[in-house]
Amino acid sequence: MTLIFGLAGVGATYFILKEVGLSRGVCLIGSLTLALNPIYFSLSYTFMTDVPFYTVFVLSAYFFLRSIRTDSRQAEALGALISWVAIGYR
């Protein structure tokens, strides 16, 4: 399960970098840097909560950034809900 969160965290990192306006190449390099980070990579194979927390936190930040950019109340509410899930992981 943590390995799935690890892959989702890499994808979420790509999308949050895309949300702040970076190019596709920079987003790919940023997400691959996370995926190949020895600490992140090794924690993806454990039962520790660092990787699931990171994934849920980045998803929450993505929806908060989207709510700022589009002035969407739904994205803001979803970001708040997901941040509560992140708090539950820690």
Secondary structure, DSSP 8 states (H G I E B T S, - for coil): -HHHHHHHHHHHHHHHHHHTT--HHHHHHHHHHHHT-HHHHHHTTSS-SHHHHHHHHHHHHHHHHHHHHHT-HHHHHHHHHHHHHHHHH-
